[in-house]
Amino acid sequence: MSATSIPNEPVENRLLAALPAADYERLLPQLRPVEFALGEVVYEFGAQLDYVFFPTTSIISLLYTMENGTSAEMGLTGNDGVLGIALFMGGDTMPNRAVVQSAGGALRMKAKVLQDEFALGGRFQQLLLRYTQALITQISQTAVCNRLHSVEQQLCRWLLLSHDRLKTDELIMTQELIADMLGVRREGVTVAAGHLQDAGAISYVRGRIQILDRQKLEETVCECYQVVKDEFERLLG
């Protein structure tokens, strides 16, 4: 993680962008831009956070890792949310691992500042709570999807959720990382990605996934994607 320049307008994080202008101006001096690299671990399970992060151009995966080292994605956050909800939900440590799924930027805020602002109530508190409810829906739906739907459908859901949070049609991601996110074998990702590539939905070359036809992904994905998207739109607009 590296520091960069002062954040540019317009605000690239949807939660911060939804704040009244006066609230955002008050918080602006407390925000510091940072850059995340692909695969970077933002925090580990059980760690205490000194900061929370509002992603702007990065996507962070929330992973649960088993004792044998295998892992699966519980949810993801990008320019629609905040990383570190335990700090305002009453927890002192993180219940999962956070790994950068797509390299990019975020705005960093000290944990104490966020907790003090949250305690004031108002629009900032409301947005954080609404986001948390939406994230819980995403985590719950991910659990259902991983149990009931095919790897190809899971991959489509993951690609669409990622695409919604990026300003590009290209994702840089290895099959190994995708397998870790979905909690499946790498061979399963290879087969699923091959089917989508044959259908003309994506191009996948040397760790670069290009979304060629989003509509084909939407035709293949299970209902889990739309459930999560609808809930985010209902709560956050």
C-alpha positions as CSV (number, residue, x, y, z in Angstrom):
1,M,0.0,0.0,0.0
2,S,1.4,3.4,-1.0
3,A,0.2,7.0,-0.5
4,T,-0.7,9.1,-3.4
5,S,-2.0,12.7,-4.0
6,I,-5.0,14.5,-2.5
7,P,-8.3,13.0,-3.8
8,N,-9.7,14.5,-7.0
9,E,-13.3,15.5,-7.5
10,P,-15.8,14.1,-8.3
11,V,-15.7,11.7,-5.3
12,E,-15.2,8.2,-6.7
13,N,-16.6,6.3,-3.7
14,R,-20.4,6.1,-3.8
15,L,-20.8,6.2,0.0
16,L,-18.8,9.4,0.3
17,A,-20.4,10.9,-2.8
18,A,-23.8,10.4,-1.2
19,L,-22.9,12.6,1.8
20,P,-24.2,16.2,2.0
21,A,-21.5,18.6,0.7
22,A,-21.0,20.0,4.2
23,D,-20.4,16.6,5.7
24,Y,-17.9,15.6,3.0
25,E,-16.0,18.8,3.3
26,R,-15.7,18.2,7.0
27,L,-14.3,14.7,6.4
28,L,-12.1,15.6,3.5
29,P,-9.0,16.5,5.7
30,Q,-9.3,13.1,7.3
31,L,-9.1,11.2,4.0
32,R,-5.7,10.1,2.6
33,P,-5.4,8.4,-0.8
34,V,-3.6,5.1,-1.0
35,E,-2.8,2.6,-3.8
36,F,-3.2,-1.2,-3.5
37,A,-1.4,-3.8,-5.5
38,L,-3.0,-7.0,-6.9
39,G,-3.0,-9.7,-4.3
40,E,-2.0,-7.4,-1.4
41,V,-3.3,-8.4,2.0
42,V,-5.0,-5.4,3.5
43,Y,-5.6,-7.2,6.8
44,E,-5.5,-10.7,8.3
45,F,-8.1,-12.6,10.3
46,G,-8.2,-11.4,13.9
47,A,-6.2,-8.2,13.2
48,Q,-7.0,-4.9,14.7
49,L,-7.4,-2.1,12.1
50,D,-5.9,1.4,12.6
51,Y,-7.7,2.6,9.4
52,V,-10.8,2.0,7.4
53,F,-10.7,2.2,3.6
54,F,-13.2,3.6,1.1
55,P,-12.2,2.0,-2.3
56,T,-12.3,4.2,-5.4
57,T,-10.7,2.2,-8.2
58,S,-9.8,-1.0,-6.3
59,I,-11.8,-4.1,-5.4
60,I,-11.2,-5.9,-2.1
61,S,-12.2,-9.5,-1.5
62,L,-13.3,-10.6,2.0
63,L,-12.0,-14.2,2.4
64,Y,-12.4,-16.9,5.0
65,T,-9.3,-19.2,5.2
66,M,-9.6,-22.7,6.7
67,E,-6.9,-24.3,8.9
68,N,-5.6,-26.3,5.9
69,G,-5.0,-23.1,3.9
70,T,-8.0,-23.3,1.6
71,S,-10.1,-20.2,1.2
72,A,-13.3,-18.8,-0.3
73,E,-14.7,-15.4,-0.9
74,M,-17.5,-14.2,1.5
75,G,-18.1,-11.0,-0.3
76,L,-16.3,-8.1,-2.0
77,T,-16.3,-4.3,-1.8
78,G,-15.3,-1.6,-4.2
79,N,-16.4,1.9,-5.0
80,D,-19.8,1.2,-3.5
81,G,-18.6,0.7,0.1
82,V,-16.2,0.7,2.9
83,L,-13.7,-1.8,4.2
84,G,-13.6,-2.4,8.0
85,I,-17.3,-2.4,9.1
86,A,-16.3,-4.2,12.4
87,L,-15.0,-0.9,13.7
88,F,-18.5,0.7,13.8
89,M,-20.4,-2.5,14.4
90,G,-18.9,-3.1,17.8
91,G,-16.1,-5.5,17.0
92,D,-12.5,-5.0,17.9
93,T,-10.9,-7.4,15.5
94,M,-11.6,-8.5,11.9
95,P,-13.6,-11.7,11.4
96,N,-12.0,-12.4,8.0
97,R,-9.1,-11.8,5.6
98,A,-9.1,-8.9,3.1
99,V,-7.1,-9.3,-0.2
100,V,-6.9,-6.9,-3.2
101,Q,-8.8,-8.5,-6.0
102,S,-8.3,-5.6,-8.5
103,A,-5.4,-3.2,-8.0
104,G,-6.3,0.5,-7.6
105,G,-6.9,3.3,-5.2
106,A,-8.8,3.9,-2.0
107,L,-9.3,6.7,0.6
108,R,-8.0,5.9,4.0
109,M,-9.5,7.2,7.3
110,K,-8.2,6.7,10.8
111,A,-10.4,4.2,12.8
112,K,-10.9,6.7,15.6
113,V,-12.1,9.4,13.2
114,L,-14.7,7.0,11.7
115,Q,-15.9,5.9,15.1
116,D,-16.3,9.4,16.3
117,E,-18.2,10.4,13.1
118,F,-20.4,7.4,13.3
119,A,-21.3,8.2,16.9
120,L,-22.7,11.6,15.7
121,G,-25.5,9.9,13.8
122,G,-26.9,11.6,10.8
123,R,-26.4,10.8,7.1
124,F,-22.9,9.3,7.5
125,Q,-24.1,6.7,10.1
126,Q,-27.2,6.0,8.0
127,L,-25.1,5.3,4.9
128,L,-22.7,3.0,6.8
129,L,-25.6,1.0,8.2
130,R,-27.3,0.7,4.9
131,Y,-24.1,-0.5,3.3
132,T,-23.6,-3.1,6.0
133,Q,-27.1,-4.4,5.4
134,A,-26.4,-4.7,1.7
135,L,-23.1,-6.4,2.4
136,I,-24.8,-8.9,4.6
137,T,-27.2,-9.7,1.7
138,Q,-24.2,-10.2,-0.6
139,I,-22.4,-12.5,1.9
140,S,-25.6,-14.6,2.4
141,Q,-26.3,-14.9,-1.3
142,T,-22.7,-15.9,-1.9
143,A,-23.1,-18.8,0.5
144,V,-26.2,-19.9,-1.3
145,C,-24.6,-19.5,-4.7
146,N,-21.5,-21.5,-3.8
147,R,-23.7,-24.3,-2.5
148,L,-26.4,-24.6,-5.2
149,H,-25.0,-23.2,-8.5
150,S,-22.4,-24.3,-11.1
151,V,-18.9,-22.9,-11.2
152,E,-19.7,-21.2,-14.5
153,Q,-22.6,-19.4,-12.9
154,Q,-20.5,-18.4,-9.9
155,L,-17.8,-17.1,-12.2
156,C,-20.4,-15.0,-14.1
157,R,-21.7,-13.6,-10.8
158,W,-18.2,-12.7,-9.7
159,L,-17.3,-11.1,-13.1
160,L,-20.5,-9.0,-13.1
161,L,-20.1,-7.9,-9.5
162,S,-16.5,-6.9,-10.3
163,H,-17.5,-5.2,-13.6
164,D,-20.1,-3.1,-11.8
165,R,-17.3,-1.7,-9.5
166,L,-14.8,-0.9,-12.2
167,K,-14.6,1.7,-15.0
168,T,-13.0,-0.8,-17.4
169,D,-14.0,-4.0,-19.3
170,E,-10.6,-5.6,-18.3
171,L,-9.8,-7.4,-15.1
172,I,-6.3,-8.5,-14.3
173,M,-6.7,-11.8,-12.4
174,T,-4.9,-15.2,-12.4
175,Q,-6.9,-18.4,-12.4
176,E,-5.3,-19.3,-9.1
177,L,-6.7,-16.2,-7.4
178,I,-10.1,-16.7,-9.0
179,A,-10.2,-20.3,-7.7
180,D,-9.3,-19.0,-4.2
181,M,-12.1,-16.4,-4.4
182,L,-14.7,-19.0,-5.5
183,G,-13.4,-21.8,-3.3
184,V,-13.1,-24.2,-6.2
185,R,-10.4,-26.1,-7.9
186,R,-8.3,-24.3,-10.5
187,E,-9.4,-26.9,-13.1
188,G,-13.0,-25.9,-12.6
189,V,-12.2,-22.3,-13.3
190,T,-10.3,-23.3,-16.5
191,V,-13.3,-25.2,-17.8
192,A,-15.9,-22.5,-16.8
193,A,-13.7,-19.7,-18.3
194,G,-13.3,-21.8,-21.5
195,H,-17.1,-22.1,-21.9
196,L,-17.6,-18.4,-21.5
197,Q,-14.8,-17.7,-23.9
198,D,-16.2,-20.1,-26.5
199,A,-19.5,-18.3,-26.1
200,G,-17.9,-15.0,-26.9
201,A,-18.7,-13.5,-23.5
202,I,-15.1,-13.0,-22.4
203,S,-11.5,-13.2,-23.6
204,Y,-9.0,-14.6,-21.2
205,V,-5.3,-14.4,-22.0
206,R,-2.4,-14.5,-19.5
207,G,-4.3,-13.3,-16.5
208,R,-6.2,-10.7,-18.3
209,I,-10.0,-11.1,-18.6
210,Q,-11.7,-8.9,-21.1
211,I,-15.5,-8.7,-20.9
212,L,-16.6,-8.8,-24.6
213,D,-20.4,-9.3,-24.2
214,R,-21.9,-8.4,-20.8
215,Q,-25.4,-9.5,-21.9
216,K,-24.2,-13.1,-22.4
217,L,-22.8,-13.1,-18.9
218,E,-26.2,-11.8,-17.6
219,E,-28.0,-14.6,-19.6
220,T,-25.7,-17.3,-18.0
221,V,-25.5,-16.0,-14.4
222,C,-27.9,-17.3,-11.7
223,E,-30.4,-15.2,-9.9
224,C,-27.9,-14.5,-7.1
225,Y,-26.3,-11.6,-9.0
226,Q,-29.6,-9.7,-9.4
227,V,-30.6,-10.2,-5.8
228,V,-27.4,-8.6,-4.6
229,K,-27.6,-5.8,-7.2
230,D,-31.2,-5.0,-6.4
231,E,-30.5,-4.8,-2.7
232,F,-27.6,-2.4,-3.1
233,E,-29.7,-0.2,-5.4
234,R,-32.6,-0.3,-2.9
235,L,-30.5,0.7,0.0
236,L,-27.9,3.0,-1.5
237,G,-29.5,4.2,-4.7
